[in-house]
Amino acid sequence: MGLPRTDPPADASCSIARALEIVGDRWTILILRDAFRGLRRFDELQRDLEIPRAVLSDRLRKLVEAGVLSRRRYQERPDRYEYRLTSMGRQLSPILVALMQWGDRWLSGPRGAPTLLVHDRCGTEVDLGFHCGTCDEDFSPTDITSRPGPGRLGKEPR
């Protein structure tokens, strides 16, 4: 028997808890960061992150199983694979940008951000925010409320 879990199981009615089951550890977030930077091969990821090979293998396997990354062979004899973001994985971009900008603001110190994200076409620095497609207005996190959705446990959709 293994050790008992010390972390709580994912709450099936909470999308944040379910998402953290997939991306909720340091190595996984850093692997995703590198995938967005264009690193795709095991050796590139291992070298950049200085992560133990067994840990990298485990995290890549879990990300592939979850559908966040796809695994594609790029060489035979020996077989070698690269890992690419799927559409599910690419949708994690705003989360990583928000985490980076939060770290830049609160943890970078007086020197400022170590990396700037810019819009390729015009070179303007990216500023992540909220925008309503219906009202065509920008808004802040304090303007958001929540209400039960159709996937809430205990409620049958009508």
DSSP file (Angstrom, degrees, kcal/mol; ACC not computed):
  #  RESIDUE AA STRUCTURE BP1 BP2  ACC     N-H-->O    O-->H-N    N-H-->O    O-->H-N    TCO  KAPPA ALPHA  PHI   PSI    X-CA   Y-CA   Z-CA
    1    1 A M              0   0    0      0, 0.0     2,-0.1     0, 0.0     0, 0.0   0.000 360.0 360.0 360.0 142.8    0.0    0.0    0.0
    2    2 A G        -     0   0    0      1,-0.2     3,-0.1     3,-0.0     0, 0.0  -0.247 360.0 -75.4 -83.9 177.2    1.1    3.5   -0.8
    3    3 A L        -     0   0    0      1,-0.1    -1,-0.2    -2,-0.1     3,-0.1  -0.442  56.9 -99.7 -69.8 147.4    1.1    6.5    1.5
    4    4 A P        -     0   0    0      0, 0.0    -1,-0.1     0, 0.0     2,-0.1  -0.377  44.4 -97.6 -66.7 148.7   -2.3    8.1    2.1
    5    5 A R        -     0   0    0      1,-0.1    -3,-0.0    -3,-0.1     0, 0.0  -0.417  31.0-170.1 -65.0 138.7   -3.1   11.2    0.1
    6    6 A T        +     0   0    0     -2,-0.1    -1,-0.1     2,-0.1     0, 0.0   0.588  66.9  75.0-103.7 -15.9   -2.5   14.4    2.0
    7    7 A D  S    S-     0   0    0      1,-0.1    -2,-0.0     0, 0.0     0, 0.0  -0.714  92.0-104.8 -95.5 149.5   -4.1   16.7   -0.6
    8    8 A P        -     0   0    0      0, 0.0     3,-0.1     0, 0.0    -2,-0.1  -0.400  38.9-105.3 -70.4 147.4   -7.9   16.8   -0.9
    9    9 A P        -     0   0    0      0, 0.0     2,-0.1     0, 0.0     9,-0.1  -0.334  48.6 -84.6 -66.9 155.4   -9.5   15.0   -3.9
   10   10 A A        -     0   0    0      1,-0.1     2,-0.6     7,-0.1     8,-0.1  -0.399  41.2-123.0 -62.6 131.8  -10.8   17.2   -6.7
   11   11 A D    >   -     0   0    0      1,-0.2     3,-2.4    -2,-0.1     7,-0.4  -0.685  15.0-146.0 -76.3 116.1  -14.3   18.4   -6.0
   12   12 A A  T 3  S+     0   0    0     -2,-0.6    -1,-0.2     1,-0.3    -2,-0.1   0.710  97.8  53.5 -60.8 -19.6  -16.3   17.2   -8.9
   13   13 A S  T 3  S+     0   0    0      1,-0.1     2,-0.6   139,-0.1    -1,-0.3   0.406  97.1  76.3 -95.4   4.2  -18.4   20.4   -8.8
   14   14 A C    <>  -     0   0    0     -3,-2.4     4,-2.0     1,-0.1     5,-0.2  -0.942  58.6-165.4-120.2 113.5  -15.5   22.8   -8.9
   15   15 A S  H  > S+     0   0    0     -2,-0.6     4,-2.4     1,-0.2     5,-0.2   0.818  91.4  56.8 -65.0 -31.1  -13.7   23.3  -12.2
   16   16 A I  H  > S+     0   0    0      2,-0.2     4,-2.4     1,-0.2    -1,-0.2   0.939 107.6  47.3 -65.8 -45.9  -10.7   24.9  -10.5
   17   17 A A  H  > S+     0   0    0      1,-0.2     4,-1.1     2,-0.2    -2,-0.2   0.908 113.3  48.6 -62.0 -42.0  -10.2   21.8   -8.4
   18   18 A R  H  X S+     0   0    0     -4,-2.0     4,-0.5    -7,-0.4     3,-0.3   0.902 111.5  49.9 -65.2 -40.6  -10.5   19.5  -11.4
   19   19 A A  H >X S+     0   0    0     -4,-2.4     4,-2.5     1,-0.2     3,-1.4   0.894 105.9  56.3 -64.8 -39.6   -8.1   21.7  -13.4
   20   20 A L  H 3X S+     0   0    0     -4,-2.4     4,-1.8     1,-0.3    -1,-0.2   0.776  94.9  66.6 -65.5 -25.4   -5.5   21.7  -10.6
   21   21 A E  H 3< S+     0   0    0     -4,-1.1    -1,-0.3    -3,-0.3    -2,-0.2   0.799 113.9  32.0 -61.4 -27.2   -5.6   17.9  -10.7
   22   22 A I  H << S+     0   0    0     -3,-1.4    -2,-0.2    -4,-0.5    -1,-0.2   0.866 138.1  16.1 -96.1 -46.7   -4.0   18.3  -14.2
   23   23 A V  H  < S+     0   0    0     -4,-2.5     2,-0.2     1,-0.1    -3,-0.2   0.220  88.8 112.8-116.0  13.8   -1.8   21.4  -14.0
   24   24 A G     <  +     0   0    0     -4,-1.8     2,-0.3    -5,-0.3    -1,-0.1   0.026  57.1  77.2 -90.0  30.0   -1.5   22.1  -10.2
   25   25 A D  S  > S-     0   0    0     -2,-0.2     4,-2.0    -3,-0.1     5,-0.2  -0.958  81.6-113.7-133.3 161.0    2.2   21.5   -9.6
   26   26 A R  H  > S+     0   0    0     -2,-0.3     4,-2.2     1,-0.2     5,-0.2   0.891 112.3  49.2 -55.7 -48.9    5.3   23.5  -10.2
   27   27 A W  H  > S+     0   0    0      1,-0.2     4,-2.4     2,-0.2    -1,-0.2   0.898 109.6  51.9 -63.1 -40.4    6.9   21.2  -12.7
   28   28 A T  H  > S+     0   0    0      1,-0.2     4,-2.3     2,-0.2    -1,-0.2   0.924 109.9  48.7 -63.5 -43.9    3.8   21.0  -14.8
   29   29 A I  H  X S+     0   0    0     -4,-2.0     4,-2.4     1,-0.2    -1,-0.2   0.906 112.8  48.2 -62.0 -41.3    3.4   24.7  -15.0
   30   30 A L  H  X S+     0   0    0     -4,-2.2     4,-2.2     2,-0.2    -1,-0.2   0.854 109.1  52.9 -70.5 -34.0    7.0   25.1  -16.0
   31   31 A I  H  X S+     0   0    0     -4,-2.4     4,-2.2     2,-0.2    -2,-0.2   0.921 111.0  47.8 -62.9 -43.9    6.7   22.4  -18.7
   32   32 A L  H  X S+     0   0    0     -4,-2.3     4,-2.4     2,-0.2    -2,-0.2   0.910 108.4  54.4 -64.0 -42.2    3.7   24.3  -20.1
   33   33 A R  H  X S+     0   0    0     -4,-2.4     4,-1.2     1,-0.2    -1,-0.2   0.940 110.9  45.9 -54.8 -47.6    5.7   27.6  -20.0
   34   34 A D  H  <>S+     0   0    0     -4,-2.2     5,-2.5     1,-0.2     4,-0.3   0.863 108.2  56.1 -66.2 -35.7    8.4   25.9  -22.0
   35   35 A A  H ><5S+     0   0    0     -4,-2.2     3,-1.3     1,-0.2    -1,-0.2   0.906 107.2  49.6 -62.5 -40.3    5.9   24.4  -24.5
   36   36 A F  H 3<5S+     0   0    0     -4,-2.4    -1,-0.2     1,-0.3    -2,-0.2   0.783 106.3  57.1 -67.8 -25.9    4.5   27.9  -25.1
   37   37 A R  T 3<5S-     0   0    0     -4,-1.2    -1,-0.3    -5,-0.2    -2,-0.2   0.478 127.1-101.3 -82.0  -2.6    8.1   29.1  -25.7
   38   38 A G  T < 5S+     0   0    0     -3,-1.3     2,-0.4     1,-0.3    -3,-0.2   0.481  74.7 141.1  99.2   2.7    8.5   26.4  -28.4
   39   39 A L      < +     0   0    0     -5,-2.5    -1,-0.3     1,-0.2    -2,-0.1  -0.684  12.4 156.6 -78.7 128.7   10.4   23.7  -26.6
   40   40 A R        +     0   0    0     -2,-0.4    43,-2.9    -3,-0.1     2,-0.3   0.600  38.7  84.0-127.0 -21.7    9.0   20.3  -27.7
   41   41 A R  B  > S-A   82   0A   0     41,-0.2     4,-2.6     1,-0.1     5,-0.2  -0.656  74.3-124.5-100.3 147.9   11.5   17.6  -27.2
   42   42 A F  H  > S+     0   0    0     39,-0.8     4,-3.0    -2,-0.3     5,-0.2   0.909 111.3  48.4 -50.9 -51.6   12.2   15.7  -24.0
   43   43 A D  H  > S+     0   0    0      1,-0.2     4,-2.4     2,-0.2    -1,-0.2   0.864 110.7  51.3 -62.7 -36.7   15.9   16.6  -23.9
   44   44 A E  H  > S+     0   0    0     -3,-0.2     4,-2.5     2,-0.2    -1,-0.2   0.939 113.8  44.3 -63.6 -46.0   15.2   20.3  -24.5
   45   45 A L  H  X S+     0   0    0     -4,-2.6     4,-2.6     2,-0.2     5,-0.3   0.925 114.2  49.3 -64.0 -45.2   12.7   20.4  -21.7
   46   46 A Q  H  X>S+     0   0    0     -4,-3.0     4,-1.7    -5,-0.2     5,-0.7   0.908 113.9  45.6 -62.3 -42.9   15.0   18.4  -19.4
   47   47 A R  H  <5S+     0   0    0     -4,-2.4    -1,-0.2    -5,-0.2    -2,-0.2   0.916 115.7  45.4 -67.3 -44.7   18.0   20.7  -20.1
   48   48 A D  H  <5S+     0   0    0     -4,-2.5    -2,-0.2    -5,-0.2    -1,-0.2   0.907 123.0  34.1 -67.5 -41.9   16.0   23.9  -19.7
   49   49 A L  H  <5S-     0   0    0     -4,-2.6    -1,-0.2    -5,-0.2    -2,-0.2   0.672  91.9-139.0 -88.1 -18.1   14.2   23.0  -16.5
   50   50 A E  T  <5 +     0   0    0     -4,-1.7    -3,-0.2    -5,-0.3    -4,-0.1   0.927  48.3 159.5  52.9  46.2   17.0   20.9  -15.0
   51   51 A I      < -     0   0    0     -5,-0.7    -1,-0.2    -6,-0.2    -2,-0.1  -0.753  50.2 -97.4 -98.8 141.6   14.2   18.5  -13.9
   52   52 A P     >  -     0   0    0      0, 0.0     4,-2.4     0, 0.0     3,-0.3  -0.350  32.9-124.9 -57.6 139.6   14.9   14.9  -13.0
   53   53 A R  H  > S+     0   0    0      1,-0.2     4,-2.7     2,-0.2     5,-0.2   0.867 109.2  52.5 -57.2 -40.5   14.2   12.6  -16.1
   54   54 A A  H  > S+     0   0    0      2,-0.2     4,-2.1     1,-0.2    -1,-0.2   0.888 110.1  48.3 -65.2 -38.4   11.7   10.5  -14.2
   55   55 A V  H  > S+     0   0    0     -3,-0.3     4,-2.6     2,-0.2    -2,-0.2   0.921 112.2  48.8 -67.2 -44.1    9.7   13.5  -13.0
   56   56 A L  H  X S+     0   0    0     -4,-2.4     4,-2.7     2,-0.2     5,-0.3   0.925 110.8  50.8 -62.0 -44.7    9.6   14.9  -16.6
   57   57 A S  H  X S+     0   0    0     -4,-2.7     4,-2.3    -5,-0.2    -1,-0.2   0.920 111.8  48.1 -57.5 -45.0    8.5   11.6  -18.0
   58   58 A D  H  X S+     0   0    0     -4,-2.1     4,-2.2     2,-0.2    -2,-0.2   0.928 113.3  45.7 -63.5 -46.9    5.7   11.4  -15.4
   59   59 A R  H  X S+     0   0    0     -4,-2.6     4,-2.4     2,-0.2    -2,-0.2   0.898 113.5  49.4 -66.7 -40.3    4.4   15.0  -16.0
   60   60 A L  H  X S+     0   0    0     -4,-2.7     4,-2.3    -5,-0.2    -1,-0.2   0.917 110.5  51.1 -64.0 -42.1    4.6   14.6  -19.8
   61   61 A R  H  X S+     0   0    0     -4,-2.3     4,-2.7    -5,-0.3    -2,-0.2   0.924 111.6  47.3 -60.0 -44.3    2.6   11.3  -19.6
   62   62 A K  H  X S+     0   0    0     -4,-2.2     4,-2.1     1,-0.2    -1,-0.2   0.892 111.4  50.3 -66.0 -39.7    0.0   12.9  -17.4
   63   63 A L  H  X>S+     0   0    0     -4,-2.4     5,-2.2     2,-0.2     6,-1.4   0.872 112.7  47.0 -67.4 -35.7   -0.4   16.0  -19.7
   64   64 A V  H ><5S+     0   0    0     -4,-2.3     3,-1.0     4,-0.2    -2,-0.2   0.934 111.9  50.0 -68.7 -46.3   -0.7   13.7  -22.8
   65   65 A E  H 3<5S+     0   0    0     -4,-2.7    -2,-0.2     1,-0.3    -1,-0.2   0.857 110.7  50.5 -59.5 -35.6   -3.3   11.5  -21.0
   66   66 A A  H 3<5S-     0   0    0     -4,-2.1    -1,-0.3    -5,-0.2    -2,-0.2   0.635 115.9-115.8 -78.9 -13.8   -5.3   14.6  -20.0
   67   67 A G  T <<5S+     0   0    0     -3,-1.0    22,-0.4    -4,-0.6    21,-0.4   0.584  85.7 114.4  90.8  10.1   -5.3   15.9  -23.6
   68   68 A V  S   <S+     0   0    0     -5,-2.2    18,-2.3    -6,-0.2    21,-0.4   0.849  82.3  25.0 -81.3 -36.8   -3.2   19.0  -22.9
   69   69 A L  E    S-B   85   0A   0     -6,-1.4     2,-0.4    16,-0.2    -2,-0.3  -0.903  71.9-143.9-122.2 153.2   -0.2   17.8  -25.0
   70   70 A S  E     -B   84   0A   0     14,-2.8    14,-2.3    -2,-0.3     2,-0.5  -0.896  14.8-136.4-112.5 151.9    0.0   15.5  -27.9
   71   71 A R  E     -B   83   0A   0     -2,-0.4     2,-0.4    12,-0.2    12,-0.2  -0.931  24.1-179.6-111.5 123.7    3.0   13.1  -28.4
   72   72 A R  E     -B   82   0A   0     10,-2.7    10,-2.9    -2,-0.5     2,-0.3  -0.982  26.6-126.0-128.2 132.5    4.4   12.8  -31.9
   73   73 A R  E     +B   81   0A   0     -2,-0.4     8,-0.3     8,-0.2     3,-0.1  -0.592  28.8 170.9 -74.4 131.8    7.2   10.7  -33.1
   74   74 A Y  E     +     0   0A   0      6,-2.5     2,-0.3    -2,-0.3     7,-0.2   0.441  65.5  32.3-116.6  -6.3    9.9   12.7  -35.0
   75   75 A Q  E   > -B   80   0A   0      5,-1.4     5,-2.2     0, 0.0     2,-0.3  -0.991  61.4-153.4-152.2 142.0   12.6   10.0  -35.2
   76   76 A E  T   5 +     0   0    0     -2,-0.3     3,-0.2     3,-0.2     0, 0.0  -0.826  67.4  53.3-109.0 154.9   12.8    6.2  -35.6
   77   77 A R  T   5S+     0   0    0     -2,-0.3    -1,-0.2     3,-0.0     2,-0.1   0.949 128.9  24.0  53.3  72.8   15.6    4.0  -34.4
   78   78 A P  T   5S-     0   0    0      0, 0.0     2,-0.2     0, 0.0     0, 0.0   0.579 109.6-127.0 -83.3 156.4   15.6    5.0  -31.7
   79   79 A D  T   5 -     0   0    0     -3,-0.2     2,-0.4    -2,-0.1    -3,-0.2  -0.466  32.8-179.2 -64.7 131.3   12.1    6.3  -31.4
   80   80 A R  E   < - B   0  75A   0     -5,-2.2    -6,-2.5    -2,-0.2    -5,-1.4  -0.989   6.7-159.1-134.3 145.6   12.0    9.9  -30.2
   81   81 A Y  E     - B   0  73A   0     -2,-0.4   -39,-0.8    -8,-0.3     2,-0.3  -0.855   8.6-152.1-125.5 154.8    9.0   12.0  -29.6
   82   82 A E  E     -AB  41  72A   0    -10,-2.9   -10,-2.7    -2,-0.3     2,-0.5  -0.887  17.1-134.4-120.4 159.7    8.1   15.7  -29.3
   83   83 A Y  E     - B   0  71A   0    -43,-2.9     2,-0.4    -2,-0.3   -12,-0.2  -0.957  21.9-174.1-119.9 125.4    5.3   17.2  -27.3
   84   84 A R  E     - B   0  70A   0    -14,-2.3   -14,-2.8    -2,-0.5     2,-0.2  -0.922  30.0-107.1-122.5 145.0    2.9   19.8  -28.7
   85   85 A L  E     - B   0  69A   0     -2,-0.4   -16,-0.2   -16,-0.2     2,-0.1  -0.474  32.5-147.8 -65.9 134.9    0.2   21.8  -27.2
   86   86 A T     >  -     0   0    0    -18,-2.3     4,-2.9    -2,-0.2     5,-0.2  -0.344  37.3 -92.7 -87.1 178.7   -3.3   20.7  -28.2
   87   87 A S  H  > S+     0   0    0      1,-0.2     4,-1.4     2,-0.2   -19,-0.1   0.888 132.2  53.9 -62.1 -35.5   -6.2   23.2  -28.5
   88   88 A M  H  4 S+     0   0    0    -21,-0.4    -1,-0.2     1,-0.2     4,-0.2   0.921 111.1  45.5 -61.2 -43.5   -6.9   22.3  -24.8
   89   89 A G  H >4 S+     0   0    0    -22,-0.4     3,-1.9   -21,-0.4    -2,-0.2   0.894 107.4  56.5 -67.4 -41.0   -3.4   23.1  -23.9
   90   90 A R  H >< S+     0   0    0     -4,-2.9     3,-1.7     1,-0.3    -1,-0.2   0.797  95.9  66.4 -63.2 -27.1   -3.3   26.4  -25.9
   91   91 A Q  T 3< S+     0   0    0     -4,-1.4     4,-0.3     1,-0.3    -1,-0.3   0.589  87.2  70.3 -71.4  -7.4   -6.3   27.6  -23.9
   92   92 A L  T X> S+     0   0    0     -3,-1.9     4,-2.1     1,-0.2     3,-0.6   0.559  72.2  95.1 -80.3  -7.9   -4.0   27.6  -20.8
   93   93 A S  H <> S+     0   0    0     -3,-1.7     4,-2.7     1,-0.2     5,-0.2   0.904  80.5  49.6 -52.5 -50.8   -2.1   30.6  -22.3
   94   94 A P  H 3> S+     0   0    0      0, 0.0     4,-2.4     0, 0.0    -1,-0.2   0.840 109.6  53.9 -61.7 -29.1   -4.1   33.3  -20.4
   95   95 A I  H <> S+     0   0    0     -3,-0.6     4,-2.4    -4,-0.3    -2,-0.2   0.933 111.3  43.7 -68.1 -45.4   -3.6   31.5  -17.2
   96   96 A L  H  X S+     0   0    0     -4,-2.1     4,-2.5     2,-0.2    -1,-0.2   0.888 114.2  50.7 -67.4 -38.5    0.1   31.3  -17.6
   97   97 A V  H  X S+     0   0    0     -4,-2.7     4,-2.9    -5,-0.2     5,-0.2   0.927 111.2  48.6 -63.7 -44.0    0.2   35.0  -18.7
   98   98 A A  H  X S+     0   0    0     -4,-2.4     4,-2.3    -5,-0.2    -2,-0.2   0.916 112.2  48.4 -62.7 -42.7   -1.8   36.0  -15.7
   99   99 A L  H  X S+     0   0    0     -4,-2.4     4,-2.3     2,-0.2    -1,-0.2   0.907 113.1  48.3 -63.7 -41.4    0.4   34.1  -13.3
  100  100 A M  H  X S+     0   0    0     -4,-2.5     4,-2.8     2,-0.2    -2,-0.2   0.933 112.3  47.6 -63.8 -46.8    3.5   35.6  -15.0
  101  101 A Q  H  X S+     0   0    0     -4,-2.9     4,-2.3     2,-0.2    -2,-0.2   0.858 110.6  52.3 -66.0 -34.4    2.1   39.2  -14.7
  102  102 A W  H  X S+     0   0    0     -4,-2.3     4,-2.7    -5,-0.2     5,-0.3   0.941 111.9  46.2 -63.6 -46.9    1.1   38.6  -11.1
  103  103 A G  H  X>S+     0   0    0     -4,-2.3     4,-2.4     1,-0.2     5,-0.7   0.890 111.3  52.8 -61.9 -39.9    4.7   37.5  -10.4
  104  104 A D  H  X5S+     0   0    0     -4,-2.8     4,-0.7     3,-0.2    -1,-0.2   0.921 114.8  41.4 -60.1 -43.8    6.1   40.4  -12.3
  105  105 A R  H  <5S+     0   0    0     -4,-2.3    -2,-0.2    -5,-0.2    -1,-0.2   0.916 129.1  23.8 -72.5 -43.7    4.0   42.9  -10.3
  106  106 A W  H  <5S+     0   0    0     -4,-2.7    -3,-0.2    -5,-0.2    -2,-0.2   0.640 131.2  29.8-102.7 -15.9    4.4   41.4   -6.8
  107  107 A L  H  <5S+     0   0    0     -4,-2.4    -3,-0.2    -5,-0.3    -2,-0.1   0.499  93.5  82.0-125.2  -6.1    7.6   39.4   -6.8
  108  108 A S  S ><<S-     0   0    0     -5,-0.7     3,-0.5    -4,-0.7     4,-0.2   0.706  76.7-150.9 -80.8 -18.9   10.1   40.9   -9.3
  109  109 A G  G >   -     0   0    0      1,-0.2     3,-1.2     2,-0.1    -1,-0.2  -0.294  49.8 -36.3  78.1-167.5   11.4   43.7   -7.1
  110  110 A P  G 3  S+     0   0    0      0, 0.0    -1,-0.2     0, 0.0    -2,-0.1   0.712 129.4  66.0 -68.5 -21.1   12.7   47.0   -8.3
  111  111 A R  G <  S-     0   0    0     -3,-0.5    -2,-0.1     1,-0.2     2,-0.1   0.734  96.9-146.0 -74.5 -20.8   14.3   45.7  -11.5
  112  112 A G    <   -     0   0    0     -3,-1.2    -1,-0.2    -4,-0.2    -7,-0.0  -0.376  44.6  -2.4  89.9-168.7   11.0   44.8  -12.9
  113  113 A A        -     0   0    0      1,-0.1     3,-0.1    -2,-0.1   -12,-0.0  -0.317  49.6-150.3 -64.4 133.9    9.8   42.0  -15.1
  114  114 A P  S    S+     0   0    0      0, 0.0     2,-0.4     0, 0.0    -1,-0.1   0.734  85.6  28.0 -75.0 -21.5   12.5   39.5  -16.4
  115  115 A T  S    S-     0   0    0    -15,-0.1     2,-0.4     2,-0.0   -11,-0.0  -0.999  70.5-151.7-140.3 138.6   10.5   38.9  -19.6
  116  116 A L        -     0   0    0     -2,-0.4     2,-0.5    -3,-0.1     9,-0.0  -0.919   9.4-145.8-109.9 138.5    8.1   41.0  -21.5
  117  117 A L        -     0   0    0     -2,-0.4     9,-3.0     9,-0.2     2,-0.3  -0.901  24.7-177.4-100.4 128.1    5.3   39.5  -23.6
  118  118 A V  B     -C  125   0B   0     -2,-0.5     2,-0.4     7,-0.3     7,-0.3  -0.932  34.8-103.5-128.8 150.9    4.6   41.6  -26.8
  119  119 A H     >  -     0   0    0      5,-3.1     4,-3.0    -2,-0.3     5,-0.2  -0.590  32.4-138.9 -68.9 122.2    2.1   41.4  -29.6
  120  120 A D  T  4 S+     0   0    0     -2,-0.4    -1,-0.1     1,-0.2     0, 0.0   0.882  95.0  49.0 -51.8 -46.5    4.0   40.0  -32.6
  121  121 A R  T  4 S+     0   0    0      1,-0.2    -1,-0.2     3,-0.1    -2,-0.0   0.886 128.8  15.2 -69.2 -41.3    2.4   42.2  -35.2
  122  122 A C  T  4 S-     0   0    0     -3,-0.2    -2,-0.2     2,-0.1    -1,-0.2   0.584  91.7-125.4-114.0 -11.3    2.8   45.6  -33.5
  123  123 A G     <  +     0   0    0     -4,-3.0     2,-0.2     1,-0.3    -3,-0.1   0.526  56.9 146.8  81.9   4.6    5.3   45.0  -30.7
  124  124 A T        -     0   0    0     -5,-0.2    -5,-3.1     1,-0.1    -1,-0.3  -0.539  56.7-103.8 -77.3 139.9    3.1   46.4  -28.0
  125  125 A E  B     -C  118   0B   0     -7,-0.3    -7,-0.3    -2,-0.2     2,-0.2  -0.379  39.0-113.8 -62.8 137.8    3.4   44.8  -24.5
  126  126 A V        -     0   0    0     -9,-3.0     2,-0.5    -2,-0.1    -9,-0.2  -0.540  28.4-168.6 -75.9 135.0    0.5   42.4  -23.8
  127  127 A D        -     0   0    0     -2,-0.2     2,-0.2     2,-0.0   -30,-0.0  -0.959  13.8-145.3-126.2 111.3   -1.8   43.4  -20.9
  128  128 A L        +     0   0    0     -2,-0.5     2,-0.3   -31,-0.1    -2,-0.0  -0.545  37.3 136.9 -78.3 137.6   -4.2   40.7  -19.9
  129  129 A G        -     0   0    0     -2,-0.2     2,-0.4    11,-0.0    11,-0.1  -0.873  50.3 -80.8-158.8-169.2   -7.7   41.8  -18.8
  130  130 A F  E     +D  139   0C   0      9,-0.8     9,-1.7    -2,-0.3     2,-0.4  -0.902  36.9 178.0-112.5 138.7  -11.4   41.1  -18.9
  131  131 A H  E     -D  138   0C   0     -2,-0.4     2,-0.6     7,-0.2     7,-0.2  -0.995  22.7-138.6-141.8 132.4  -13.6   42.2  -21.8
  132  132 A C  E  >> -D  137   0C   0      5,-3.0     4,-1.8    -2,-0.4     5,-0.7  -0.818   6.1-160.5 -92.8 119.9  -17.4   41.6  -22.3
  133  133 A G  T  45S+     0   0    0     -2,-0.6    -1,-0.1     2,-0.2     0, 0.0   0.754  90.9  49.7 -69.5 -24.9  -18.2   40.6  -25.9
  134  134 A T  T  45S+     0   0    0      1,-0.1    -1,-0.2     3,-0.1    -2,-0.0   0.943 122.9  28.0 -78.8 -51.1  -21.8   41.6  -25.4
  135  135 A C  T  45S-     0   0    0      2,-0.1    -2,-0.2     0, 0.0    -1,-0.1   0.653  96.7-135.3 -82.8 -16.8  -21.4   45.1  -23.9
  136  136 A D  T  <5 +     0   0    0     -4,-1.8     2,-0.3     1,-0.2    -3,-0.2   0.881  61.7 130.0  58.4  41.0  -18.0   45.6  -25.6
  137  137 A E  E   < -D  132   0C   0     -5,-0.7    -5,-3.0     0, 0.0     2,-0.3  -0.936  58.3-129.1-124.7 146.9  -16.6   46.9  -22.3
  138  138 A D  E     +D  131   0C   0     -2,-0.3     2,-0.3    -7,-0.2    -7,-0.2  -0.640  35.0 177.0 -83.5 151.5  -13.5   46.2  -20.3
  139  139 A F  E     -D  130   0C   0     -9,-1.7    -9,-0.8    -2,-0.3     5,-0.0  -0.946  24.1-112.9-150.8 170.6  -14.1   45.4  -16.6
  140  140 A S    >   -     0   0    0     -2,-0.3     3,-1.9   -11,-0.1   -11,-0.0  -0.554  36.1-101.7-104.4 168.0  -12.2   44.4  -13.5
  141  141 A P  G >  S+     0   0    0      0, 0.0     3,-1.4     0, 0.0    -1,-0.1   0.774 119.1  64.9 -59.6 -26.0  -12.3   41.2  -11.4
  142  142 A T  G 3  S+     0   0    0      1,-0.3     0, 0.0     3,-0.0     0, 0.0   0.617  92.8  63.3 -73.7  -9.7  -14.5   43.0   -8.9
  143  143 A D  G <  S+     0   0    0     -3,-1.9     2,-0.4     2,-0.0    -1,-0.3   0.281  86.5  94.8 -93.8  10.5  -17.2   43.3  -11.5
  144  144 A I    <   +     0   0    0     -3,-1.4     2,-0.3    -4,-0.0    -4,-0.0  -0.857  47.7 175.6-105.7 135.8  -17.6   39.5  -11.8
  145  145 A T        -     0   0    0     -2,-0.4     2,-0.3     2,-0.0    -2,-0.0  -0.844  19.1-134.7-124.9 168.1  -20.1   37.4   -9.9
  146  146 A S        +     0   0    0     -2,-0.3     3,-0.0     3,-0.0    -2,-0.0  -0.886  18.8 178.3-123.4 157.4  -20.9   33.7  -10.0
  147  147 A R        -     0   0    0     -2,-0.3    -2,-0.0     0, 0.0     0, 0.0  -0.968  44.9 -74.9-148.8 159.3  -24.1   31.7  -10.2
  148  148 A P        -     0   0    0      0, 0.0     0, 0.0     0, 0.0     0, 0.0  -0.280  49.9-152.1 -59.5 139.3  -24.8   28.0  -10.5
  149  149 A G    >   -     0   0    0      1,-0.0     3,-1.5    -3,-0.0    -3,-0.0  -0.515  31.4 -94.5-105.6 176.4  -24.2   26.5  -13.9
  150  150 A P  T 3  S+     0   0    0      0, 0.0     5,-0.1     0, 0.0    -1,-0.0   0.710 120.1  58.2 -66.4 -19.9  -25.7   23.6  -15.8
  151  151 A G  T 3  S+     0   0    0      5,-0.1     2,-0.1  -138,-0.1     5,-0.0   0.376  74.0 128.9 -91.5   5.4  -22.9   21.2  -14.6
  152  152 A R    X   -     0   0    0     -3,-1.5     3,-1.3     1,-0.1  -139,-0.1  -0.377  65.0-110.8 -63.7 134.0  -23.6   21.8  -10.9
  153  153 A L  T 3  S+     0   0    0      1,-0.2    -1,-0.1    -2,-0.1     3,-0.1  -0.315  98.2  27.6 -65.3 146.6  -23.9   18.5   -8.9
  154  154 A G  T 3  S+     0   0    0      1,-0.2     2,-0.5    -2,-0.0    -1,-0.2   0.339 101.1  96.4  86.6  -7.3  -27.3   17.6   -7.6
  155  155 A K    <   -     0   0    0     -3,-1.3    -1,-0.2    -5,-0.1     3,-0.0  -0.965  64.1-145.3-118.5 128.3  -29.2   19.6  -10.2
  156  156 A E        -     0   0    0     -2,-0.5    -5,-0.1    -3,-0.1    -3,-0.0  -0.755  29.7-110.1 -87.4 135.3  -30.6   18.1  -13.4
  157  157 A P              0   0    0      0, 0.0    -1,-0.1     0, 0.0    -6,-0.0  -0.348 360.0 360.0 -63.1 146.2  -30.5   20.2  -16.5
  158  158 A R              0   0    0     -3,-0.0    -2,-0.0    -2,-0.0     0, 0.0   0.445 360.0 360.0 -91.5 360.0  -33.9   21.4  -17.6
